[in-house]
């Protein structure tokens, strides 16, 4: 696979910030521009629904995953299957509600058999995620898994080498952690993922909700 360009290199940062009151409309313009997309091979690989994004257009925190699965392809919303339920739990453990963060993926169409998006698919689609980030302007982005990190940051490194340090993309700080689907396959890594999220919480001044005894 060729080395992708980072989101910071792909386009200059916008000269003007989209006002908070206009962000829903701005995101709708991007969604309309995508249309019934046929720009890459995923359009012809069994996709049913384009999965654009979900959440608060003024979110301080954004999660970026790899691509939609079967449940997402059916519903049109990101992270609604088993991995989505785990992500919801992770968000709640951070003291946030899902509707107060923004969630999107590197590609907006389901790759066949949930395979990793190919280079041409990810690089064709990333222009739209880039614009979503520029509209929402999160303080922190959490890259869920190696694919999200690879394309956001323009690096081909192991997840282990990217975790535990701050990166940057589109003016936001970027933390890299495990994808919830991976955590379902290897629950032992949930402790490590929680360490990553605690670093994000410290950066954002968030505290975990108190558990009732």
Secondary structure, 3 states (H helix, E strand, C coil): CCCCCCHHHHCCCCCCCCCHHHHHHHHHHHHHHHCCCCCCHHHHCCCCCCCCCEECCCCCEEEEECCCCHHHHHHCCCCCCHHHHHHHHHHHHCCCCHHHCEEEECCCCCCHHHCCCCHHHHHHHHHHHHHHHHHHCCCEEEEECHHHHHHHHCCCCCHHHHCCCCEEECCEEEEEECCHHHHHHCHHHHHHHHHHHHHHHHHHCCCCCCCCC
